[in-house]
């Protein structure tokens, strides 16, 4: 019987509109990853994108594990394990599949290090630093590790994040069209420089979002979350996105935002009943425009990630 560890990593929606590269939220959609020790190296992938993801050393989870082994000086034969991935987060969808792979890989590798060299294992804070360095920005990895909503920043070479309270009434619709949008392609259209007017507008809207979450007054979001730094440019890459966002608002959503780099859209609602109606309307509108999509209703995932021991 093989022993090992399993971890469940939530999907994440980064930016949350105006919080470009500094805000994110975890959702109740997960990738499950299990590592079994002392078995010939293999990577088994089930579920979302299992037909296109690499199942060897180039797999993103394995690459993250390698980064942790390098950081901790783990020098045993680290290929002596079997990795089993059950994916539910679609790739290239703006829902943090990359961050999920990074965080999951780091956590599983850290348990191997902890078993053989306990003093070398990284703390949760150190894991966050490494995860953000790998991703290049913290807005997905912070909520993937801590759960809930997070606001993030960088002081010199050090990343930091702070958890924000979430109103219990918050329900989110995720509408994902059936075409991928790579983050590098979506980031390429974002301008390097913006006007002072647009910068000030984003500062105000980001503060407004933080205030709405901290006070629990979701109505503060109505007609808010306007972003001028990235969404106008990325939306041009997503056919029908403007019409679908308008449909969500007409059906009762408080506000909408682009999820991460897209193409998924996020509709913010204050009841499950309204969220279900909004989900139907978004799906219908996109299909009318000739774009197939899927819609789901989620609540935010609350609570930090945990690693569980596992046997098979």
Residue pairs with C-beta under 8 A, 6 or more apart in sequence:
1 311
1 312
2 36
2 37
2 38
2 39
2 82
2 311
2 312
3 36
3 37
3 309
3 310
3 311
4 34
4 35
4 36
4 37
4 81
4 82
4 309
4 310
4 311
4 312
5 34
5 35
5 107
5 108
5 111
5 307
5 308
5 309
5 310
6 32
6 33
6 34
6 35
6 307
6 308
6 309
6 310
7 32
7 33
7 34
7 104
7 107
7 108
7 305
7 306
7 307
7 308
8 30
8 31
8 32
8 33
8 305
8 306
9 30
9 31
9 32
9 33
9 99
9 100
9 103
9 104
9 144
9 305
10 26
10 27
10 28
10 29
10 30
10 96
10 100
10 143
10 144
10 147
10 301
10 305
11 26
11 27
11 29
11 30
11 31
11 88
11 89
11 95
11 96
11 97
11 100
11 301
12 24
12 25
12 26
12 27
12 95
12 96
12 99
12 100
12 139
12 140
12 141
12 143
12 144
12 260
13 24
13 25
13 27
13 94
13 95
13 96
13 172
13 174
13 257
13 259
13 260
13 264
13 266
14 21
14 23
14 24
14 94
14 96
14 137
14 139
14 140
14 259
14 260
14 261
15 21
15 23
15 24
15 139
15 227
15 230
15 257
15 258
15 259
15 260
16 23
16 24
16 25
16 149
16 209
16 225
16 257
16 266
17 205
17 209
17 224
17 225
17 226
17 227
17 231
17 255
17 257
17 258
18 201
18 202
18 205
18 206
18 209
18 225
18 226
18 227
18 228
18 229
19 139
19 151
19 206
19 209
20 202
20 227
20 229
20 230
21 137
21 139
21 152
22 138
22 139
22 151
22 152
22 153
22 206
23 139
23 149
23 150
23 151
23 152
23 206
23 209
24 96
24 139
24 140
24 142
24 143
24 149
24 150
24 152
25 143
25 148
25 149
25 150
25 166
25 172
25 300
26 143
26 144
26 146
26 147
26 148
26 149
26 300
26 301
26 302
27 95
27 172
27 174
27 298
27 299
27 300
27 301
28 298
28 299
28 300
28 301
29 88
29 89
29 95
29 174
29 296
29 298
30 88
30 89
30 301
31 85
31 86
31 87
31 88
31 89
31 97
31 100
31 101
31 104
32 85
32 86
32 88
33 61
33 83
33 84
33 85
33 86
33 104
33 105
33 108
34 83
34 84
34 85
34 310
34 312
35 81
35 82
35 83
35 84
35 108
35 111
35 112
36 81
36 82
36 83
36 84
36 310
36 312
37 80
37 81
37 112
38 80
38 81
39 80
39 81
39 82
40 80
40 82
41 79
41 80
41 81
41 82
42 55
42 82
42 83
43 54
43 55
43 56
43 59
43 61
43 62
43 82
43 83
43 85
44 55
44 82
44 83
44 84
44 85
45 53
45 55
45 59
45 85
45 87
46 84
46 85
46 86
46 87
47 85
47 86
47 87
47 88
48 87
48 88
48 89
48 90
48 91
48 97
49 87
49 90
49 91
49 97
50 87
52 91
53 59
53 60
53 85
53 87
53 91
56 62
57 63
57 66
59 83
59 101
60 98
60 101
60 102
60 105
61 83
61 85
61 101
61 104
61 105
61 108
62 83
62 105
63 105
64 101
64 102
64 103
64 104
64 105
64 106
64 109
64 131
64 134
65 78
65 105
65 106
65 108
65 109
66 78
66 109
67 105
67 106
67 130
67 134
68 74
68 105
68 106
68 109
68 110
68 113
68 122
68 130
69 78
69 109
69 113
71 122
71 130
72 110
72 113
72 117
72 120
72 121
72 122
73 117
73 120
74 109
74 112
74 113
74 116
74 117
74 120
76 116
78 109
78 112
81 112
83 108
87 97
89 95
89 96
89 97
89 100
90 97
90 176
91 97
91 98
91 180
92 180
92 181
92 182
92 183
93 176
93 180
93 181
93 259
93 263
93 264
94 176
94 181
94 258
94 259
94 260
94 261
94 262
94 263
94 264
95 174
95 176
95 259
95 260
95 264
96 140
96 144
96 260
98 135
98 140
98 183
99 131
99 135
99 140
99 141
99 144
100 144
102 131
102 134
102 135
102 141
103 127
103 131
103 141
103 144
103 145
103 305
106 122
106 127
106 130
106 131
107 127
107 305
107 307
108 307
110 121
110 122
110 127
111 121
111 307
113 120
113 121
113 122
114 121
122 130
124 145
124 304
127 145
128 138
128 141
128 142
128 145
128 159
128 161
129 158
129 159
131 138
131 141
131 144
131 145
132 138
132 141
132 142
132 152
132 159
133 159
135 141
137 152
138 150
138 152
138 154
138 159
138 161
139 150
139 152
140 260
142 150
142 152
142 161
143 149
143 150
143 301
144 305
145 304
145 305
146 161
146 163
146 304
146 305
147 163
147 300
147 301
147 302
147 303
147 304
147 305
148 163
148 164
148 165
148 166
148 300
148 301
148 302
148 303
149 163
149 164
149 166
149 213
149 300
150 161
150 162
150 163
150 164
151 161
151 162
151 164
151 210
152 159
152 160
152 161
152 162
153 159
153 160
153 161
154 160
164 210
164 213
164 214
165 213
165 214
165 216
166 213
166 300
166 302
167 213
167 216
167 217
167 218
167 270
168 216
169 218
169 270
169 271
170 218
170 268
170 269
170 270
170 299
170 300
171 269
171 270
171 271
171 272
171 274
171 275
171 297
171 298
171 299
172 266
172 267
172 268
172 269
172 275
172 297
172 298
172 299
172 300
173 248
173 253
173 266
173 267
173 269
173 275
173 278
173 279
173 282
173 295
173 296
173 297
173 298
174 259
174 264
174 265
174 266
174 295
174 296
174 297
174 298
175 244
175 248
175 264
175 265
175 267
175 279
175 282
175 283
175 286
175 293
175 294
175 295
176 263
176 264
176 265
176 293
176 294
176 295
177 238
177 239
177 240
177 263
177 264
177 286
177 291
177 292
177 293
178 291
178 292
178 293
178 294
179 263
179 291
180 263
181 237
181 238
181 261
181 262
181 263
182 261
183 260
183 261
185 237
186 234
186 237
186 261
186 262
187 261
189 233
189 234
189 236
189 237
190 229
190 230
190 233
190 234
191 233
194 228
194 229
198 228
198 229
199 229
201 226
201 228
202 227
202 228
202 229
205 224
205 225
205 226
205 227
208 220
208 221
208 224
208 225
209 221
209 224
209 225
211 217
211 220
212 218
212 220
212 221
212 224
218 254
218 268
218 270
219 254
219 270
221 254
221 255
221 268
222 254
222 255
223 255
224 255
225 255
225 256
225 257
225 268
227 257
227 258
230 258
231 257
231 258
234 258
234 261
234 262
235 241
235 242
235 258
235 262
237 262
237 263
238 258
238 262
238 263
239 289
239 290
239 291
240 285
240 286
240 289
240 290
240 291
241 258
241 262
241 263
241 265
243 285
243 289
244 265
244 282
244 285
244 286
244 289
245 256
245 265
245 267
247 281
247 282
247 284
247 285
248 256
248 265
248 267
248 278
248 281
248 282
249 255
249 256
250 281
251 274
251 277
251 278
251 280
251 281
251 282
252 269
252 274
252 277
252 278
253 267
253 268
253 269
253 274
253 275
253 278
254 268
254 269
254 270
255 267
255 268
256 265
256 266
256 267
256 268
257 265
257 266
257 268
258 264
258 265
258 266
259 265
259 266
265 282
267 275
267 278
267 279
267 282
269 275
269 278
272 297
275 297
276 297
279 295
279 296
279 297
280 295
282 293
282 295
283 293
283 294
283 295
286 292
286 293
287 293
